Amino acid sequence: LKFASRSLVNVDNCLFLDEALRKERIIVDGEFVIRMDNALTLDQFYVESLASMLRSYLHNHTPDVIVLSDYAGGAIGAEVLETLSGMRDRLFVDTKLTDLSVFEGAALIKLNTDEWKRVVQTEAAPERFCQCLVVTNGAEGATLKVRSSVRNGRVSVTHTLRVDGLPAMAVDVCGCGDTFLAGLVASTLMNADPFTAVQFANAAAGGTAPRRNESA
């Protein structure tokens, strides 16, 4: 959970959980082979503590953007979402949940291709829960779905835009999704339109992953 504004950001409250998420990568002869993640489900005490700190923070601050990076470990539960109920229009979400309705009204939801496939198994048009939906596909680029309303908000129209990827021979894409989201937020805070923000995010993510040694 992060906060962002167009001015300097100070972190006032932190809750650190040891071993909440462990990531391992196996690379053989420079080739990425397998990824293993071991995530724990948070105890309710920590969930309530997070919600309490969030309420306290928002009582004294008004961030331009609120970023939810949700690994489906239970931290982003009903308590946190209820606290953010009046600020959904500035909410950027990166989630592994398949039920996107819990984020209804969010400014943007980001999914990777695998997450998108799981979501559409139960919801044919998940973009209806947010203003913008971005689906990333590694080196292939990203798809942006922007929802707009006509006739006094009674009809919703979705525009689908494609952002081409950058040529890359990545060994490990760990961190690319987080960098993509950070790029989206940074570009949006500079008043970029959604399409430009996705282009910037795609370029930022493309520069994150370590490359295969081309001379090998």
N, C-alpha and C positions, 0 to 999 in steps of 0.2 A: 504494500500500500504506500503510494508516494504522492506528494503534493508538488505542484509546480506553479510558478507565476513568472511574469515578465521581469521581475526584479530578483535580487539575490534570495535564495531559499535557505532558511535555517531549519535544521532538524531539531525539534524541541523534545520529542518523545520517541524512544526506541524500545522495542521488546524483542530480545534476542532469544532464539530457541536453538540450543545445541542439537546437532544431528537431526534437525527437522526434515532435511532433504539431503540425500547423498547421491551424487552422480558419478558414474564410472564410464570410461570409454576404453575400448580395446582397439589399438591400431597396430597392424602387422605390416612391416616393410613399407611404412608410409601410407598404408591404405586403411581407412576407417572400416572396421569389421562389425562391431556391435556396441550398442549403448545400453547401459543398465542404470535405472533410476530406482531408488528405494526411498519412498516418501512415507512419513508418519502422519496419522490423523491427530490433530491437535486436541488436547484435553479441553473440556468446556471452560475451565478456569482461564486459560489463555485467550480463548475466544471472547469471553466476557471482558477481560482486561483490555483487549484490543479495541472493542467497541467503546469502552469507557474512555480510553485515551483519545479515540477518534472524536467522541462528543466534546471532550474538553478542548481539543485542538480547534475544531470548527466553531466553537463558541467564541474564540478570540481571533480567528483567521478566516479569510475568504479567498481560497485558492482559485486561480483561473482554470486549473485542470486538476482532476483527481485520477490517479492511475491505479487500477486494480490488476495486479498480476497474480492470477489465481491458479494454483496448482491442484485445486480440488482436495486440499488437505483439511478443509473444514474451517479455515480462518475467516473466509468470506461467507458468513452465514447470515441468518435472518437479522441478528442484532446489528451487524455492520450495514447491511443493505437498508434497514429501516432508518438508521442514522443518516444515510445518504439520500433518502427518498426525495428531499427537496432540491437536490443538486445533481440529478441525473443528466442534465443537459451539458455538464462539464466532465462527465465520467468517461474515461478511456479504459476499456476492459480487454485483458488478455486472459482467456480462461480455457480450462479443460473440461468444464461442465458441458453436458449436452442439452440441458434445459436453459436456453438463453432468455426465457421469459422473466427470470428473476432479475435481469438487468434492463428490463423494459424502460425505454426512454433515454438510454445511454447515448452519448454523443458518438461513440465509436466502439465497435467490438472487433477484435482481431483474432483470427483462427488460422492454423496451418491447414494444409490440405487434408491430412488424416482426421483432424478434429472436425473439419467441415463435413466430411463423409459420415462421421458418426452423428452429427447434429441433424443432417437432412434425412436420416433414417426415420426420425419421428416428427420433424418439422420441415415442411416443404419450402417455406419461405422465411427462414430465420432473420432475414434482414428487416422484417417488420418490427423487430424489437428495438431497433436503434436507428439513428440518423444515417450512419455509415457502417458498412460491414466490409472488412478487408480479409481476404483469404490469400495467404502467402503460399508459394510453391517453389521455394528454394531458388535455384538458378534460373528457373522458368519465369520468375517474376511474381506478380500478384494481381489479383482481381479486386476491383473496388465496386461496391454496390452502394449507390447514394439514393436515399429515399427522399422524395419531395411530395408536397401536398398541393392539390389544386382544388378550386371551388370551396374556399373557406375551410380547408382541411378535411373535407369529406371523402376525397379520393386520394389514394396514395399511389405514386408512380415511382418505380425503381429504375434508375439508370445504371447500366453496367459498363465499366471502363476497364481496360486492360493496360497494365504497366509491364513492359518487357523487362526481363532480367538482364543481368550483366554477365558477360563471359567469365566463368570462374571454374577452377579445378580444386574445389575445397576438399580438404582432408577431414575436417571436423566442423560441423555447423553449430556446435554448442555455443550459445550466446547470441547467435544471429537473430533469433526471435525477439530477445530482450532489446537488442540494438535497434531492430526495426521499429519496435514500439517507442523507444526513446527518440528515434528520428521523427516519427509521426508527431509526438508531443512537441518536440523542439520546433519543427516546421510550423505546426499549428499556432504555437505561441508567437511566431513571427508573422502571423496573419496570412499564411498560405492557404489556398483552397485545398480541398481534400485530395484532388488528383496530384497537385504539386507536392503535397505532404507525403503521399505514398511514393512518388518518384524519389524524393529525398531519402525517405526511410529505406527504400530498396537499395539505393547507392550506399548508404551507411552500413547496412547489413552485409552487403557484398564485400565490404572492406574489412569485415571482422574475422571471417573464417580463415585459418591457416591454409596456405596453398601447397599443393604437391610440388616438389622440386622438379621443375620442367627439364632440367639437365640430367636427371637421374634416368 
